[in-house]
């Protein structure tokens, strides 16, 4: 089996377009758009935010509860998202709100017994009970936010988990000695009754870096404590970083070679943030101050226009068709008319491999979640099927969302499940028709010359001075110049004024405009 040609090192660029109402963030890998994020300035519900909520009602049939956190839709909390340490969480919440707990430290806090995995929601919470919750999924479609009671405070290298003593090291750190070093290191510096998850980015880091981040996360827990004192639900206690900073925290790596932003204040904020988490990376931040829009300068706008929509075309001419329903997403792979090669089976494999890499990009770009079914071009060779499966797994390794990929079924279908925590990114790439202005109706072409005559008469009778130029579509221009005498000559004999005619390929057949001698348009309405 041949090895798929996937690059091991990828150059990453973050292009940030800031406007008064939102921030758009484009992640480019080798100049190719792979992720697109939008953050509204008034967005109050982000994944990772911690709230003091209030139980509205329990639903025994769903083994869940609905919680008021201030969203127009009641937030959903399932029993499986309560976490085993729920009793400790509820005890801490009540103690802090009532003044019984006067320190954020858990050194003297007695951890309560864990709840059972197969329990019932109405056995552990009651109506109108205040409860600490964290946003697990943003509001999607008609659904409110999904919540969790397993609170986490994430950093770049570590994740802090209250009411636990477990130290877990990311499985992506393969070196056994390094795993052992990190685990013993964290166990020696972590506070009592706090668990820590060691992220992949911690590999090779010094104790000073890890200790500083641990202190920063403890200060955030202290903020939760301070906000919780005297709070009344619903109330936000801790905001996740803004999306720009959270993306930097999660994906910044040595291959990240440029961050470009068009807002001076945001540029300063990013430099400050980089100075805290990666001082050696501060200089990769650049301020874009050219007149040309930042997304156009870096080719993002063109890639957005070509990447969103029902069909995504690949360099070979093959294309994928993406259809979405409420329950699942279906992707069909088509070879187009350009599938070449003496060996038909090899040609089919090449198209499928190209499609797999494009599909992996599309899933990240559109942030498609849930169940995805892919109909690749049929292959009979089992080795080719295995190779395609391996290519898809390798292409999806760069995807930060949790996902599971199944091998091709006997019907030639591949199934993927992908974590969905935010609404799917949907961009309407269609533009208003310049001919009909979105009405679906255009001026009858046979009347265009009559309308030109009418407007010309109005302009001249209004006392227009100087040179007059009429710009039209080349077809109309040719018609006006046709014959002897042509329209231009007839106008001269009628109005004693020579009207200049200019063709313009950008005009529709029914478009025309008059200009004066300074090339300013003469507007008639």
N, C-alpha and C positions, 0 to 999 in steps of 0.2 A: 504494500500500500504506500503510495507516495505521500510525502508530508505536505500539508496545505501551506500555501505561501502567505503566512500571516506575519506581520512585522512584530518583533518582540519589544522594540522601543517605539513609543509614540510621542510626538511633539504636541503639547497641548497649549491652546490659547483660549483665553477668556475675553470675550468682547462684550462690554457692558454699555447699553444705551439707556441713559437716564432721562426721563421726561418729568414734568410736574405731577403727573398722575400715576406713573408706573415706572418700574425698572425692568428692562428686558436683558436677559443674560444668555449669551450664545457660547456654547463650548465647542471649540473646533479641535479635531484631532487630525494632524497632518493636513490642515486647511479644509477639512471636511466637517460640515455641521453634524454633530451627533446628539446634542442636547440643547433644548430651548426652554428657558424658564421665564415666567412673567410674575412680577410681584406688584400688586396694587398697593398704593401708599396707604389705603384705608383697610387693608386686609387684617382682620382681627383674629383669625383662627388659622394657625399654622401648626403643622406636625411638630410635636415636641413641647408645645406650650403647656404649662401646668396651671390648672384651675382649681378653685374651691367650688364644687358643684353641689347640687341638692337633688336627692332622689325624688323624682316625680311620681313614678309608679313602677311596680315590679310586674313582669310578664312571665308567669309560671310556665306557659306553653313554650316560650322561647328560651326559658331559663336565663332571662336578661332583665335589665332595668333601663328605664329612660331617665336621663339626668338633665337638669337645667344648668347650662353653663353660660347662658346669655345669648345663645344663637337662636335665630327665628325657628329653627327645627330642633326638636329635642334630641340631645345626643344619646347614642346607643352604647350600653355597657353590657357585654356578655359575661357570663360566669367564668368562662375560660380566660378572660382578660383581667380578672380580679387579682390573680397572682396568689401564691401560697401565703404571703405575709400580710394579707388583708387586715387581720385583727390588730396587728402591730400598727399598721397605717391608720386605722380608725382610732385607736387608742391615742396615738401621737396627735392626730388632728384635734380630738376633743380636749386633750390636755393643754395644747397650745392655745386654743380658742378660749378656754376657761381660765387660763393663767396658771394651770398646774405644772406646765413645763416652761421654765424660764431660760432655757438655753437651747440653741440648735444642735448642740452636741448630743450624741446618742450613747456616750460612755456609761452613763448611769441608767439608761433606759432599759427596761426589762422586755425582751422580745417575747411576744405572745405565741402560743402554739399555732402551727400552720392549719389552714382550712383544707378539707379533703377535696380531691380533684373531682369527685362525682357528686358533690353537694348541690343544693338548690339555692337560687338567688334569694328567695324570700326567707331563707334560714339565716342569712348573714347580714342583710341590710334591711332597713325599714323605710317606709315613706317619710319624706321631709328630712331625712338624715343628711347632714353635711358630709361630704366625702372629697378627698384629694384625688384628682384624676389628671391624666395627661392625654393630649390629642394623639391618637394612633393613626387616624386617617382623616383628612380634611373632608368637609361636606362635598359629596359627589352626587350630581343629578338631583333627585328628589330626597336623597338621604341626608340626615344630619351628620355631624362629626361622629367618628367611632372613638371610643375611649379605652384607656387601660389604667389600672391601679398599680401596675408595676412601674414605679417612677424611675426614670433614668436621667442623669445629667451628663450629656456627652461633651467630650473635649476632642482634640485632634488625635491624641495618643491613647486616652483612657475614657472609660464610661463609668460614672459613679452610680451605684445602686444602693439606696438606703434600706435598712432593716435586713441586711444580709451580710454574711462573712465570707462569701465565696470569692475567690480570685480565679478568673477564667482567662485563658490566653487564646487569641485568634488562631484558628486552625490553619490559616494561610501562612503563619510563621512556621516553616517546615523544620528549621534547625532545632534539634532536641536540646542542645546546650543553651541556645538563646532563649528558648521557651522556659527552661529551668531557671535561668538567670533572671528573667523578667518576673516570673512568679515569686521567687524568693525576695526579690527587690521590692515588689509591691506589698507583699505580706509584711515587710518590715516597716513600711512607712504609712500604710493605710490607717484611717481612723477606725476605732472600734464600732462594730455593728453597721459598717458600710462595706458592701461588696464592690469589686472593681473588675471590669472587663478590659483586658489589654487589647487594643486595636492593632491591626497590621502595621500601621505607621510608626508604632513604638519600637519596631525592630532596630537594634543597634543604638538606641537613644541612651543618653547619660542619665544618671539618677537625678541630677539637678533639673533637667528638662521635665522629667516625670513628676518630680516633687513640686515644681512650680505649677504645673497644670493641675495637680491634685489640690493644691491650695486654692487655685482659681475656682475649681468646681465646688469646693467646700464653702467658698464665699457666696456662690449662687444658692446653695442649700440654706445658708444663713439668710439670704434675701427672701426665700420662700417662708422661713420661720418668721421673719419680721413682718411680712405682708399678711401672714396668717393670723397674727395676733389682732384680735378685735375685728376680723373680717366677717362679712356677711355674704353668704352665697346668693347669686353667682358672682365670682370675682376672679380676675386673672392674677396669678401670683408670680409667674415667671414666663417671660417671652423667650422663645427660641431666637437665636440670632437672625438678623435679616437674611434673606435668601442668598444674597451675594456672599456674606461672610460664612454662612453654613456650607455653601458649595466649596468655598476656599478651604474651609476646615476639613471637609470630607475627601476632597479629591486632589489637593495640592501635593505634588510629588516632584522629584528631581527633574522629570521630563517636562514640567510645566515651565515654559520659557517666556510667556508674555501674558500680561493682563492689561488691556486697554480700556479706558473709561472716558466718557465725554463730559463728565461733571466734576468740577474742581473739588467740591466738598466731599463727594464720594471718593474721589482719587486720594484725598488726604486721609479719609477714614480707612481705605484699603491699605495704604502704606503703614498706617498706625497698627492695623490688625496684623499685617505681615511682620511688622517689627516685633510683635508679641509672640507669634507662633513660629516664625521662620525668618530671623533677622537677615540671613544670607540671601533671602529672596526679595527683599524690599525693592531692589532696582529693576525687577521685571515689570513693575507697575509703570504704566505710561499714560500720560494725559493726551487725549485726542482733542486738538483745538482747531482743526481745519474746517473750512466752510462746508465741505461735502459731508453728508450724514455718515456716522461711524459705521453703520451696518452696510452701507453701499461701498464704503472704502475697502472693507474687508470681505466683500462678496457674500455677506450673510443674507441680504435681501434677495439676491438672485437664487440662493440655495433654498430659502424659505419658499419662494414661488414655485421652484421645481420639485420640492420634496413633499409638500403637503397636497392633498387631493386624493382622489380615488386610485389613481395610477402613478406608480413611480418607475421611471425608465432608467435602465442601466447602460453603461458605455457600449456594451456589445449590441444593443438594440433590443435585448430581452427586457421584459418588464413584469412587475408584480402588481396585482389588483388587490386592494385592501377594502374589505367590506366589514361594517360593524353592526352588531345588533345589541339588544339589551343584555343578552346572556353571554355572548362570545364574539370573537373576531375571527374572520375567515380570510386567508391570504392565498391567492391563486398565482402560480408561477407560469408565465408564458414565454415561449422562445422568440416570439416575433417572427420576422422574415429573414433574420440574419444568422441563423444557426448554421455554422459551416464546419467542415472537417470531414476527412475521409472516413474516419471511424465514427459512426452515428452514436454509439454508446458513450464514447469519450466526449463528444460534442454535448450530449445531454447532461453528462456529469459536470462539465465546465459551466454550463448555464445554471445548473442547480447550485453549484458552489458559489457562483457570483451572486445568485439570488439569496442564498443563506446569509452572506455577509451584508447584503443590502437590507434584508429583513431584520437582522440584529440591530442595524443602525436605525431603522424605522421604529422599532419597538422602543428604543431609548429616546429618539427624537420626539415621538408623539406621546411618550410615556403611557403606552398601551398596557393595561393590566387585565387580570382575569384569565380566562381560557382562550388560547389562540390555536387555531387549527390551520396548518399549511398544506396545500395541495401542490407538491413538487411535480415536475415532469416525470412520468413513469420511468423507472429503471428496473431491469431484470437482474442485473449483476449484483449479488449480495455484498461483494467487496466494495462496490461503488456506494451502496446504501450505508455501509459502516463508515466509509470515508466522509460522506455527506453529514452524517450524525456527528462525527468528530469535528468537522469544520464548524458546524453550528455551535457546538459546545465551546470551542475555542473563541469564536466570534462573540459569544455572549459573556465571556469571562470579564470583559471590561464593564459590563452592566452592573451598577451598584444595587439594583433592585433584586430581591430574592426571586429565584426562578427555578423551575424544574423542566427538563427537556426529555421527552420520551423518544426512543428510536422510531424509525418509519414503521407504520403498521402494514399488514398484508395488503391493505388498499392503497398504499403509497402515501399515507397521510402522516404528518409529524404534529404532535401535540406539545404545547408549551403552556405552563402556568407561570404567570409573572405577577409579583406583588403590586398591588394598586393602593397607593396611599394618597394620591392627589387626583383631581379630575384630569382626564386625558387632554393633551394639548391639541386643540382643533383650530385651524386657521383657514379662513375662506380665501382662497387664492384667486377667485374669479373677480373680474373687474366690470364696472358699468360699461355697457356698450356705448362707444363714443358717437355712434350714428343715431341711436334712438334714445340715449340718456336713460336707459332702464325702463322705458315705457313699452317697448316691444313694437313700436310703430315709428316709421320714418316718413319724411315728406316724399310724396310721389316724385320720382326722378323726372318725369315729363314736365313737372311744374317748376323745376329749379330755375330755368332761364327766365320764366315769368316773374319769379320772386326776385331775381337779380335785377330785372328791369324796374320792378316796383321800388326797390330800395335805392337804386341808382337815381331814379327820378326824385325821390324824397330828399336825398343828400344834396343834389344839385339845386333843387328849388329852395333848400334851406340856406343857400348862399355859401356853399363850400368853396374855399379859395385854394389856390395852389394845385400841385400835382395830386392825382387820384389813382390808386392802384387797386386792382381787384385780384385776389388770390383764390384759386379754385383747385379742385382735383384735376389731374392731367387730362382725364377724359372730357370734362366740361370745358377746360381750356382749349382743347383741340376743336370742340364743337363751336366755341365762340370765334375761333380763328378760321373756321372752314368757309370756303367760297368767296366769291367776289360779287357784290360787296359782303363782307362778313359783319358780325355783330359790332365789332370795334369801330368799323367804318360808319355803320348806320348811326351809332351813338354820337360820333363826331359831327355828322351832318345834322343830327337832331338837336344836340345840346351845345355845339361849337366848343367841345372840350375833348381832348384825347385821353381816353381811359387806358392806363397801363394794365396789361394782363400778365399774371405770373402763375405757373403751375406749382403745386405743392403736393408731394407724395403722401404727406401725413394727413391730408384732408380726406374725409369720406366724400362719396360722390355727391351727396346732397349738401355738403359744407361749402360755404364761401364767406369771405370777409373783405371789407374795404379798409384801406390804409391811406394816410395822408403822406405828404412829402417827407415827414420826419419818421416815417415808418411806425406811427402810432395807429392802433386800430380805431376806426370810427364805429363806435357802438351805437346801435339803433334802438336798444331797449335797456 
